[in-house]
Amino acid sequence: MSPNAEIRTAEASDTDDDVTSLLGAPAPAWWRRPAAWLGLLAIAGVIGGIGWWWTQRNAQAVPTYVTAQVTRGDLRVSVIANGTLQPTRTINIGSELSGTV
């Protein structure tokens, strides 16, 4: 190794020591931070909640069928309504002669 390489290595080492002493202890890796795990847990909870809500919504959208035994009998249909009746077609009737019809 050349003498210049040794000087460069010593200078880089001194710079790293200065930065470390200036900043304090190095920051822990992301997986050692509880905030990162809490954030991941919150995201997983939101995704799980959306998935559960989606499956419940789809389960309620499925039609339900009611079955009964077939029996013979008369059909009774009744209609109860309120409102005004409107004709589908109108025809004007008139006469060319006056008088009682």
Biopython code that builds the backbone (N, CA, C, O; Angstrom):
import numpy as np
from Bio.PDB.StructureBuilder import StructureBuilder

atoms = [
    (1, "MET", "N", (0.834, -1.162, 0.000)),
    (1, "MET", "CA", (0.000, 0.000, 0.000)),
    (1, "MET", "C", (0.890, 1.241, 0.000)),
    (1, "MET", "O", (1.939, 1.268, 0.645)),
    (2, "SER", "N", (0.468, 2.238, -0.713)),
    (2, "SER", "CA", (1.283, 3.445, -0.817)),
    (2, "SER", "C", (1.030, 4.352, 0.388)),
    (2, "SER", "O", (-0.008, 4.241, 1.040)),
    (3, "PRO", "N", (1.943, 5.218, 0.676)),
    (3, "PRO", "CA", (1.772, 6.120, 1.820)),
    (3, "PRO", "C", (0.552, 7.044, 1.639)),
    (3, "PRO", "O", (-0.090, 7.424, 2.618)),
    (4, "ASN", "N", (0.241, 7.399, 0.392)),
    (4, "ASN", "CA", (-0.921, 8.275, 0.149)),
    (4, "ASN", "C", (-2.230, 7.553, 0.486)),
    (4, "ASN", "O", (-3.169, 8.171, 0.988)),
    (5, "ALA", "N", (-2.293, 6.256, 0.212)),
    (5, "ALA", "CA", (-3.506, 5.487, 0.496)),
    (5, "ALA", "C", (-3.735, 5.422, 2.006)),
    (5, "ALA", "O", (-4.875, 5.476, 2.466)),
    (6, "GLU", "N", (-2.656, 5.306, 2.770)),
    (6, "GLU", "CA", (-2.795, 5.260, 4.214)),
    (6, "GLU", "C", (-3.304, 6.589, 4.755)),
    (6, "GLU", "O", (-4.084, 6.616, 5.707)),
    (7, "ILE", "N", (-2.874, 7.674, 4.163)),
    (7, "ILE", "CA", (-3.311, 8.995, 4.610)),
    (7, "ILE", "C", (-4.794, 9.174, 4.306)),
    (7, "ILE", "O", (-5.546, 9.681, 5.138)),
    (8, "ARG", "N", (-5.220, 8.749, 3.092)),
    (8, "ARG", "CA", (-6.631, 8.867, 2.724)),
    (8, "ARG", "C", (-7.518, 8.033, 3.655)),
    (8, "ARG", "O", (-8.586, 8.494, 4.056)),
    (9, "THR", "N", (-7.099, 6.827, 4.002)),
    (9, "THR", "CA", (-7.870, 5.969, 4.882)),
    (9, "THR", "C", (-7.982, 6.600, 6.266)),
    (9, "THR", "O", (-9.055, 6.579, 6.870)),
    (10, "ALA", "N", (-6.902, 7.151, 6.765)),
    (10, "ALA", "CA", (-6.907, 7.787, 8.081)),
    (10, "ALA", "C", (-7.822, 9.012, 8.052)),
    (10, "ALA", "O", (-8.551, 9.253, 9.015)),
    (11, "GLU", "N", (-7.797, 9.795, 6.959)),
    (11, "GLU", "CA", (-8.645, 10.981, 6.865)),
    (11, "GLU", "C", (-10.115, 10.585, 6.820)),
    (11, "GLU", "O", (-10.934, 11.235, 7.470)),
    (12, "ALA", "N", (-10.487, 9.526, 6.067)),
    (12, "ALA", "CA", (-11.868, 9.063, 5.986)),
    (12, "ALA", "C", (-12.334, 8.566, 7.347)),
    (12, "ALA", "O", (-13.473, 8.816, 7.741)),
    (13, "SER", "N", (-11.476, 7.876, 8.057)),
    (13, "SER", "CA", (-11.814, 7.371, 9.381)),
    (13, "SER", "C", (-12.065, 8.529, 10.337)),
    (13, "SER", "O", (-13.009, 8.487, 11.126)),
    (14, "ASP", "N", (-11.229, 9.560, 10.275)),
    (14, "ASP", "CA", (-11.404, 10.724, 11.141)),
    (14, "ASP", "C", (-12.723, 11.441, 10.827)),
    (14, "ASP", "O", (-13.416, 11.897, 11.737)),
    (15, "THR", "N", (-13.059, 11.538, 9.560)),
    (15, "THR", "CA", (-14.302, 12.196, 9.154)),
    (15, "THR", "C", (-15.504, 11.422, 9.673)),
    (15, "THR", "O", (-16.453, 12.024, 10.176)),
    (16, "ASP", "N", (-15.480, 10.091, 9.559)),
    (16, "ASP", "CA", (-16.577, 9.265, 10.064)),
    (16, "ASP", "C", (-16.723, 9.428, 11.575)),
    (16, "ASP", "O", (-17.841, 9.500, 12.084)),
    (17, "ASP", "N", (-15.605, 9.486, 12.293)),
    (17, "ASP", "CA", (-15.655, 9.665, 13.742)),
    (17, "ASP", "C", (-16.223, 11.030, 14.094)),
    (17, "ASP", "O", (-16.978, 11.161, 15.057)),
    (18, "ASP", "N", (-15.865, 12.044, 13.323)),
    (18, "ASP", "CA", (-16.384, 13.387, 13.582)),
    (18, "ASP", "C", (-17.892, 13.437, 13.376)),
    (18, "ASP", "O", (-18.602, 14.043, 14.178)),
    (19, "VAL", "N", (-18.395, 12.808, 12.310)),
    (19, "VAL", "CA", (-19.824, 12.801, 12.030)),
    (19, "VAL", "C", (-20.570, 12.024, 13.103)),
    (19, "VAL", "O", (-21.636, 12.448, 13.549)),
    (20, "THR", "N", (-20.026, 10.906, 13.516)),
    (20, "THR", "CA", (-20.661, 10.091, 14.545)),
    (20, "THR", "C", (-20.706, 10.848, 15.871)),
    (20, "THR", "O", (-21.722, 10.830, 16.567)),
    (21, "SER", "N", (-19.615, 11.505, 16.214)),
    (21, "SER", "CA", (-19.609, 12.265, 17.464)),
    (21, "SER", "C", (-20.533, 13.474, 17.376)),
    (21, "SER", "O", (-21.122, 13.871, 18.381)),
    (22, "LEU", "N", (-20.667, 14.052, 16.217)),
    (22, "LEU", "CA", (-21.552, 15.204, 16.038)),
    (22, "LEU", "C", (-23.015, 14.786, 16.125)),
    (22, "LEU", "O", (-23.811, 15.459, 16.781)),
    (23, "LEU", "N", (-23.375, 13.701, 15.483)),
    (23, "LEU", "CA", (-24.770, 13.260, 15.436)),
    (23, "LEU", "C", (-25.150, 12.392, 16.625)),
    (23, "LEU", "O", (-26.342, 12.211, 16.874)),
    (24, "GLY", "N", (-24.240, 11.873, 17.337)),
    (24, "GLY", "CA", (-24.544, 10.978, 18.445)),
    (24, "GLY", "C", (-24.537, 9.548, 17.937)),
    (24, "GLY", "O", (-23.836, 9.211, 16.984)),
    (25, "ALA", "N", (-25.332, 8.718, 18.592)),
    (25, "ALA", "CA", (-25.387, 7.310, 18.204)),
    (25, "ALA", "C", (-26.046, 7.189, 16.831)),
    (25, "ALA", "O", (-26.942, 7.968, 16.508)),
    (26, "PRO", "N", (-25.615, 6.226, 16.023)),
    (26, "PRO", "CA", (-26.242, 6.059, 14.712)),
    (26, "PRO", "C", (-27.698, 5.632, 14.869)),
    (26, "PRO", "O", (-28.057, 4.941, 15.823)),
    (27, "ALA", "N", (-28.509, 6.043, 13.940)),
    (27, "ALA", "CA", (-29.941, 5.716, 13.976)),
    (27, "ALA", "C", (-30.119, 4.212, 13.785)),
    (27, "ALA", "O", (-29.430, 3.604, 12.966)),
    (28, "PRO", "N", (-31.037, 3.614, 14.534)),
    (28, "PRO", "CA", (-31.256, 2.175, 14.364)),
    (28, "PRO", "C", (-31.902, 1.899, 13.005)),
    (28, "PRO", "O", (-32.519, 2.776, 12.402)),
    (29, "ALA", "N", (-31.747, 0.682, 12.551)),
    (29, "ALA", "CA", (-32.349, 0.281, 11.279)),
    (29, "ALA", "C", (-33.872, 0.369, 11.389)),
    (29, "ALA", "O", (-34.409, 0.337, 12.496)),
    (30, "TRP", "N", (-34.564, 0.478, 10.278)),
    (30, "TRP", "CA", (-36.019, 0.699, 10.289)),
    (30, "TRP", "C", (-36.763, -0.416, 10.997)),
    (30, "TRP", "O", (-37.805, -0.163, 11.602)),
    (31, "TRP", "N", (-36.262, -1.645, 10.941)),
    (31, "TRP", "CA", (-36.986, -2.751, 11.560)),
    (31, "TRP", "C", (-36.810, -2.760, 13.082)),
    (31, "TRP", "O", (-37.475, -3.528, 13.777)),
    (32, "ARG", "N", (-35.940, -1.931, 13.586)),
    (32, "ARG", "CA", (-35.763, -1.842, 15.033)),
    (32, "ARG", "C", (-36.566, -0.691, 15.630)),
    (32, "ARG", "O", (-36.550, -0.491, 16.844)),
    (33, "ARG", "N", (-37.254, 0.050, 14.803)),
    (33, "ARG", "CA", (-38.051, 1.183, 15.287)),
    (33, "ARG", "C", (-39.485, 0.732, 15.527)),
    (33, "ARG", "O", (-40.103, 0.157, 14.631)),
    (34, "PRO", "N", (-40.026, 0.979, 16.710)),
    (34, "PRO", "CA", (-41.407, 0.564, 16.979)),
    (34, "PRO", "C", (-42.418, 1.326, 16.125)),
    (34, "PRO", "O", (-43.472, 0.783, 15.796)),
    (35, "ALA", "N", (-42.119, 2.565, 15.763)),
    (35, "ALA", "CA", (-43.054, 3.346, 14.945)),
    (35, "ALA", "C", (-43.245, 2.704, 13.568)),
    (35, "ALA", "O", (-44.347, 2.737, 13.021)),
    (36, "ALA", "N", (-42.194, 2.128, 13.010)),
    (36, "ALA", "CA", (-42.316, 1.473, 11.707)),
    (36, "ALA", "C", (-43.228, 0.254, 11.811)),
    (36, "ALA", "O", (-44.064, 0.024, 10.937)),
    (37, "TRP", "N", (-43.068, -0.520, 12.871)),
    (37, "TRP", "CA", (-43.925, -1.707, 13.043)),
    (37, "TRP", "C", (-45.366, -1.306, 13.317)),
    (37, "TRP", "O", (-46.292, -1.947, 12.820)),
    (38, "LEU", "N", (-45.565, -0.252, 14.101)),
    (38, "LEU", "CA", (-46.926, 0.220, 14.342)),
    (38, "LEU", "C", (-47.574, 0.724, 13.054)),
    (38, "LEU", "O", (-48.764, 0.503, 12.826)),
    (39, "GLY", "N", (-46.794, 1.398, 12.216)),
    (39, "GLY", "CA", (-47.311, 1.859, 10.926)),
    (39, "GLY", "C", (-47.698, 0.689, 10.030)),
    (39, "GLY", "O", (-48.756, 0.704, 9.401)),
    (40, "LEU", "N", (-46.835, -0.326, 9.974)),
    (40, "LEU", "CA", (-47.147, -1.509, 9.170)),
    (40, "LEU", "C", (-48.368, -2.237, 9.718)),
    (40, "LEU", "O", (-49.198, -2.726, 8.952)),
    (41, "LEU", "N", (-48.478, -2.309, 11.047)),
    (41, "LEU", "CA", (-49.633, -2.946, 11.670)),
    (41, "LEU", "C", (-50.920, -2.177, 11.362)),
    (41, "LEU", "O", (-51.963, -2.782, 11.113)),
    (42, "ALA", "N", (-50.846, -0.848, 11.379)),
    (42, "ALA", "CA", (-52.023, -0.031, 11.054)),
    (42, "ALA", "C", (-52.436, -0.223, 9.600)),
    (42, "ALA", "O", (-53.626, -0.334, 9.307)),
    (43, "ILE", "N", (-51.476, -0.264, 8.692)),
    (43, "ILE", "CA", (-51.785, -0.474, 7.274)),
    (43, "ILE", "C", (-52.397, -1.853, 7.067)),
    (43, "ILE", "O", (-53.366, -1.993, 6.321)),
    (44, "ALA", "N", (-51.840, -2.875, 7.723)),
    (44, "ALA", "CA", (-52.401, -4.231, 7.608)),
    (44, "ALA", "C", (-53.813, -4.275, 8.176)),
    (44, "ALA", "O", (-54.678, -4.959, 7.629)),
    (45, "GLY", "N", (-54.057, -3.551, 9.271)),
    (45, "GLY", "CA", (-55.396, -3.508, 9.848)),
    (45, "GLY", "C", (-56.402, -2.847, 8.922)),
    (45, "GLY", "O", (-57.537, -3.306, 8.801)),
    (46, "VAL", "N", (-55.992, -1.780, 8.275)),
    (46, "VAL", "CA", (-56.889, -1.091, 7.334)),
    (46, "VAL", "C", (-57.190, -1.995, 6.147)),
    (46, "VAL", "O", (-58.342, -2.088, 5.723)),
    (47, "ILE", "N", (-56.188, -2.654, 5.611)),
    (47, "ILE", "CA", (-56.402, -3.555, 4.474)),
    (47, "ILE", "C", (-57.301, -4.718, 4.884)),
    (47, "ILE", "O", (-58.193, -5.108, 4.132)),
    (48, "GLY", "N", (-57.069, -5.274, 6.078)),
    (48, "GLY", "CA", (-57.916, -6.360, 6.565)),
    (48, "GLY", "C", (-59.353, -5.902, 6.776)),
    (48, "GLY", "O", (-60.288, -6.631, 6.445)),
    (49, "GLY", "N", (-59.541, -4.706, 7.322)),
    (49, "GLY", "CA", (-60.883, -4.168, 7.530)),
    (49, "GLY", "C", (-61.623, -3.942, 6.226)),
    (49, "GLY", "O", (-62.814, -4.236, 6.128)),
    (50, "ILE", "N", (-60.933, -3.428, 5.234)),
    (50, "ILE", "CA", (-61.556, -3.220, 3.919)),
    (50, "ILE", "C", (-61.919, -4.563, 3.295)),
    (50, "ILE", "O", (-62.987, -4.691, 2.698)),
    (51, "GLY", "N", (-61.061, -5.556, 3.421)),
    (51, "GLY", "CA", (-61.359, -6.887, 2.890)),
    (51, "GLY", "C", (-62.566, -7.510, 3.574)),
    (51, "GLY", "O", (-63.410, -8.111, 2.909)),
    (52, "TRP", "N", (-62.662, -7.375, 4.905)),
    (52, "TRP", "CA", (-63.807, -7.916, 5.643)),
    (52, "TRP", "C", (-65.084, -7.199, 5.226)),
    (52, "TRP", "O", (-66.112, -7.838, 4.997)),
    (53, "TRP", "N", (-65.022, -5.868, 5.128)),
    (53, "TRP", "CA", (-66.204, -5.097, 4.728)),
    (53, "TRP", "C", (-66.651, -5.496, 3.321)),
    (53, "TRP", "O", (-67.849, -5.616, 3.061)),
    (54, "TRP", "N", (-65.700, -5.699, 2.418)),
    (54, "TRP", "CA", (-66.028, -6.057, 1.023)),
    (54, "TRP", "C", (-66.716, -7.424, 0.964)),
    (54, "TRP", "O", (-67.694, -7.589, 0.234)),
    (55, "THR", "N", (-66.218, -8.399, 1.720)),
    (55, "THR", "CA", (-66.840, -9.725, 1.693)),
    (55, "THR", "C", (-68.220, -9.697, 2.333)),
    (55, "THR", "O", (-69.120, -10.391, 1.860)),
    (56, "GLN", "N", (-68.417, -8.916, 3.394)),
    (56, "GLN", "CA", (-69.731, -8.796, 4.019)),
    (56, "GLN", "C", (-70.721, -8.130, 3.073)),
    (56, "GLN", "O", (-71.885, -8.525, 3.010)),
    (57, "ARG", "N", (-70.266, -7.131, 2.346)),
    (57, "ARG", "CA", (-71.137, -6.439, 1.395)),
    (57, "ARG", "C", (-71.549, -7.375, 0.272)),
    (57, "ARG", "O", (-72.709, -7.370, -0.141)),
    (58, "ASN", "N", (-70.627, -8.171, -0.223)),
    (58, "ASN", "CA", (-70.948, -9.121, -1.290)),
    (58, "ASN", "C", (-71.859, -10.234, -0.782)),
    (58, "ASN", "O", (-72.712, -10.720, -1.524)),
    (59, "ALA", "N", (-71.688, -10.642, 0.471)),
    (59, "ALA", "CA", (-72.539, -11.696, 1.026)),
    (59, "ALA", "C", (-73.977, -11.207, 1.167)),
    (59, "ALA", "O", (-74.910, -11.991, 0.992)),
    (60, "GLN", "N", (-74.170, -9.948, 1.474)),
    (60, "GLN", "CA", (-75.516, -9.405, 1.601)),
    (60, "GLN", "C", (-76.162, -9.172, 0.243)),
    (60, "GLN", "O", (-77.388, -9.118, 0.152)),
    (61, "ALA", "N", (-75.373, -9.032, -0.807)),
    (61, "ALA", "CA", (-75.908, -8.784, -2.142)),
    (61, "ALA", "C", (-76.424, -10.059, -2.804)),
    (61, "ALA", "O", (-77.144, -9.984, -3.799)),
    (62, "VAL", "N", (-76.072, -11.218, -2.272)),
    (62, "VAL", "CA", (-76.522, -12.484, -2.844)),
    (62, "VAL", "C", (-78.024, -12.627, -2.581)),
    (62, "VAL", "O", (-78.467, -12.444, -1.447)),
    (63, "PRO", "N", (-78.811, -12.950, -3.605)),
    (63, "PRO", "CA", (-80.255, -13.070, -3.386)),
    (63, "PRO", "C", (-80.587, -14.283, -2.513)),
    (63, "PRO", "O", (-79.917, -15.314, -2.561)),
    (64, "THR", "N", (-81.629, -14.123, -1.726)),
    (64, "THR", "CA", (-82.093, -15.235, -0.904)),
    (64, "THR", "C", (-83.410, -15.736, -1.485)),
    (64, "THR", "O", (-84.227, -14.942, -1.951)),
    (65, "TYR", "N", (-83.613, -17.026, -1.460)),
    (65, "TYR", "CA", (-84.797, -17.646, -2.033)),
    (65, "TYR", "C", (-85.628, -18.277, -0.925)),
    (65, "TYR", "O", (-85.104, -18.913, -0.010)),
    (66, "VAL", "N", (-86.941, -18.084, -1.035)),
    (66, "VAL", "CA", (-87.864, -18.687, -0.085)),
    (66, "VAL", "C", (-88.654, -19.739, -0.851)),
    (66, "VAL", "O", (-89.232, -19.445, -1.897)),
    (67, "THR", "N", (-88.680, -20.949, -0.341)),
    (67, "THR", "CA", (-89.408, -22.023, -1.014)),
    (67, "THR", "C", (-90.601, -22.446, -0.164)),
    (67, "THR", "O", (-90.601, -22.279, 1.056)),
    (68, "ALA", "N", (-91.615, -22.994, -0.825)),
    (68, "ALA", "CA", (-92.813, -23.468, -0.133)),
    (68, "ALA", "C", (-93.363, -24.666, -0.889)),
    (68, "ALA", "O", (-93.043, -24.872, -2.060)),
    (69, "GLN", "N", (-94.186, -25.449, -0.219)),
    (69, "GLN", "CA", (-94.835, -26.589, -0.854)),
    (69, "GLN", "C", (-95.870, -26.094, -1.858)),
    (69, "GLN", "O", (-96.505, -25.060, -1.649)),
    (70, "VAL", "N", (-96.034, -26.830, -2.935)),
    (70, "VAL", "CA", (-97.025, -26.499, -3.951)),
    (70, "VAL", "C", (-98.385, -26.989, -3.466)),
    (70, "VAL", "O", (-98.519, -28.130, -3.024)),
    (71, "THR", "N", (-99.397, -26.118, -3.550)),
    (71, "THR", "CA", (-100.764, -26.495, -3.161)),
    (71, "THR", "C", (-101.729, -26.011, -4.234)),
    (71, "THR", "O", (-101.460, -25.040, -4.941)),
    (72, "ARG", "N", (-102.862, -26.709, -4.342)),
    (72, "ARG", "CA", (-103.906, -26.299, -5.282)),
    (72, "ARG", "C", (-104.859, -25.348, -4.579)),
    (72, "ARG", "O", (-105.148, -25.489, -3.391)),
    (73, "GLY", "N", (-105.341, -24.370, -5.350)),
    (73, "GLY", "CA", (-106.291, -23.433, -4.778)),
    (73, "GLY", "C", (-106.570, -22.311, -5.760)),
    (73, "GLY", "O", (-105.982, -22.246, -6.840)),
    (74, "ASP", "N", (-107.463, -21.444, -5.372)),
    (74, "ASP", "CA", (-107.808, -20.290, -6.184)),
    (74, "ASP", "C", (-106.783, -19.186, -5.965)),
    (74, "ASP", "O", (-106.228, -19.023, -4.879)),
    (75, "LEU", "N", (-106.556, -18.444, -7.025)),
    (75, "LEU", "CA", (-105.679, -17.283, -6.918)),
    (75, "LEU", "C", (-106.514, -16.074, -6.554)),
    (75, "LEU", "O", (-107.569, -15.835, -7.142)),
    (76, "ARG", "N", (-106.057, -15.341, -5.620)),
    (76, "ARG", "CA", (-106.724, -14.099, -5.244)),
    (76, "ARG", "C", (-105.727, -12.971, -5.397)),
    (76, "ARG", "O", (-104.652, -12.980, -4.797)),
    (77, "VAL", "N", (-106.103, -11.999, -6.210)),
    (77, "VAL", "CA", (-105.239, -10.846, -6.426)),
    (77, "VAL", "C", (-106.051, -9.606, -6.090)),
    (77, "VAL", "O", (-107.171, -9.444, -6.574)),
    (78, "SER", "N", (-105.513, -8.762, -5.294)),
    (78, "SER", "CA", (-106.198, -7.509, -4.989)),
    (78, "SER", "C", (-105.204, -6.368, -5.169)),
    (78, "SER", "O", (-104.019, -6.490, -4.860)),
    (79, "VAL", "N", (-105.719, -5.272, -5.672)),
    (79, "VAL", "CA", (-104.892, -4.097, -5.899)),
    (79, "VAL", "C", (-105.521, -2.944, -5.148)),
    (79, "VAL", "O", (-106.715, -2.679, -5.293)),
    (80, "ILE", "N", (-104.755, -2.283, -4.375)),
    (80, "ILE", "CA", (-105.208, -1.104, -3.657)),
    (80, "ILE", "C", (-104.317, 0.043, -4.108)),
    (80, "ILE", "O", (-103.092, -0.029, -4.009)),
    (81, "ALA", "N", (-104.960, 1.120, -4.612)),
    (81, "ALA", "CA", (-104.181, 2.240, -5.106)),
    (81, "ALA", "C", (-104.938, 3.537, -4.880)),
    (81, "ALA", "O", (-106.165, 3.544, -4.790)),
    (82, "ASN", "N", (-104.220, 4.601, -4.792)),
    (82, "ASN", "CA", (-104.776, 5.944, -4.698)),
    (82, "ASN", "C", (-104.239, 6.752, -5.862)),
    (82, "ASN", "O", (-103.125, 6.503, -6.321)),
    (83, "GLY", "N", (-104.997, 7.700, -6.344)),
    (83, "GLY", "CA", (-104.492, 8.562, -7.393)),
    (83, "GLY", "C", (-105.547, 8.858, -8.433)),
    (83, "GLY", "O", (-106.723, 8.549, -8.242)),
    (84, "THR", "N", (-105.137, 9.444, -9.509)),
    (84, "THR", "CA", (-106.016, 9.827, -10.609)),
    (84, "THR", "C", (-105.765, 8.904, -11.779)),
    (84, "THR", "O", (-104.616, 8.620, -12.119)),
    (85, "LEU", "N", (-106.834, 8.436, -12.393)),
    (85, "LEU", "CA", (-106.701, 7.586, -13.577)),
    (85, "LEU", "C", (-106.507, 8.459, -14.805)),
    (85, "LEU", "O", (-107.185, 9.473, -14.969)),
    (86, "GLN", "N", (-105.607, 8.072, -15.641)),
    (86, "GLN", "CA", (-105.346, 8.781, -16.890)),
    (86, "GLN", "C", (-105.518, 7.795, -18.033)),
    (86, "GLN", "O", (-104.950, 6.703, -17.992)),
    (87, "PRO", "N", (-106.292, 8.155, -19.056)),
    (87, "PRO", "CA", (-106.457, 7.243, -20.185)),
    (87, "PRO", "C", (-105.192, 7.171, -21.021)),
    (87, "PRO", "O", (-104.402, 8.113, -21.069)),
    (88, "THR", "N", (-105.015, 6.020, -21.684)),
    (88, "THR", "CA", (-103.860, 5.885, -22.566)),
    (88, "THR", "C", (-104.129, 6.523, -23.926)),
    (88, "THR", "O", (-103.204, 7.005, -24.581)),
    (89, "ARG", "N", (-105.412, 6.525, -24.359)),
    (89, "ARG", "CA", (-105.799, 7.186, -25.609)),
    (89, "ARG", "C", (-107.058, 7.998, -25.374)),
    (89, "ARG", "O", (-107.916, 7.596, -24.588)),
    (90, "THR", "N", (-107.181, 9.129, -26.040)),
    (90, "THR", "CA", (-108.406, 9.926, -25.967)),
    (90, "THR", "C", (-108.935, 10.143, -27.381)),
    (90, "THR", "O", (-108.170, 10.265, -28.337)),
    (91, "ILE", "N", (-110.273, 10.188, -27.493)),
    (91, "ILE", "CA", (-110.927, 10.420, -28.776)),
    (91, "ILE", "C", (-111.974, 11.515, -28.567)),
    (91, "ILE", "O", (-112.774, 11.458, -27.634)),
    (92, "ASN", "N", (-111.953, 12.493, -29.439)),
    (92, "ASN", "CA", (-112.947, 13.555, -29.375)),
    (92, "ASN", "C", (-114.145, 13.140, -30.226)),
    (92, "ASN", "O", (-113.996, 12.811, -31.403)),
    (93, "ILE", "N", (-115.316, 13.158, -29.629)),
    (93, "ILE", "CA", (-116.550, 12.805, -30.340)),
    (93, "ILE", "C", (-117.363, 14.091, -30.501)),
    (93, "ILE", "O", (-117.556, 14.848, -29.549)),
    (94, "GLY", "N", (-117.822, 14.313, -31.699)),
    (94, "GLY", "CA", (-118.613, 15.519, -31.970)),
    (94, "GLY", "C", (-119.724, 15.223, -32.943)),
    (94, "GLY", "O", (-119.742, 14.166, -33.574)),
    (95, "SER", "N", (-120.651, 16.150, -33.069)),
    (95, "SER", "CA", (-121.783, 15.978, -33.982)),
    (95, "SER", "C", (-121.948, 17.245, -34.801)),
    (95, "SER", "O", (-121.694, 18.351, -34.323)),
    (96, "GLU", "N", (-122.377, 17.066, -36.039)),
    (96, "GLU", "CA", (-122.634, 18.238, -36.873)),
    (96, "GLU", "C", (-124.034, 18.799, -36.640)),
    (96, "GLU", "O", (-124.304, 19.941, -37.010)),
    (97, "LEU", "N", (-124.912, 18.034, -36.045)),
    (97, "LEU", "CA", (-126.279, 18.484, -35.778)),
    (97, "LEU", "C", (-126.408, 18.848, -34.324)),
    (97, "LEU", "O", (-125.810, 18.204, -33.462)),
    (98, "SER", "N", (-127.170, 19.855, -34.046)),
    (98, "SER", "CA", (-127.410, 20.222, -32.669)),
    (98, "SER", "C", (-128.659, 19.547, -32.183)),
    (98, "SER", "O", (-129.525, 19.186, -32.981)),
    (99, "GLY", "N", (-128.764, 19.374, -30.914)),
    (99, "GLY", "CA", (-129.937, 18.748, -30.343)),
    (99, "GLY", "C", (-129.538, 17.723, -29.298)),
    (99, "GLY", "O", (-128.360, 17.566, -28.977)),
    (100, "THR", "N", (-130.536, 17.028, -28.773)),
    (100, "THR", "CA", (-130.289, 16.026, -27.735)),
    (100, "THR", "C", (-129.887, 14.722, -28.379)),
    (100, "THR", "O", (-130.484, 14.290, -29.365)),
    (101, "VAL", "N", (-128.933, 14.137, -27.849)),
    (101, "VAL", "CA", (-128.470, 12.850, -28.377)),
    (101, "VAL", "C", (-129.057, 11.768, -27.511)),
    (101, "VAL", "O", (-128.813, 10.586, -27.752)),
]
sb = StructureBuilder()
sb.init_structure("model")
sb.init_model(0)
sb.init_chain("A")
sb.init_seg("    ")
for serial, (resi, resn, name, xyz) in enumerate(atoms, 1):
    if name == "N":
        sb.init_residue(resn, " ", resi, " ")
    sb.init_atom(name, np.array(xyz, "f"), 0.0, 1.0, " ", f" {name:<3s}", serial, name[0])
structure = sb.get_structure()
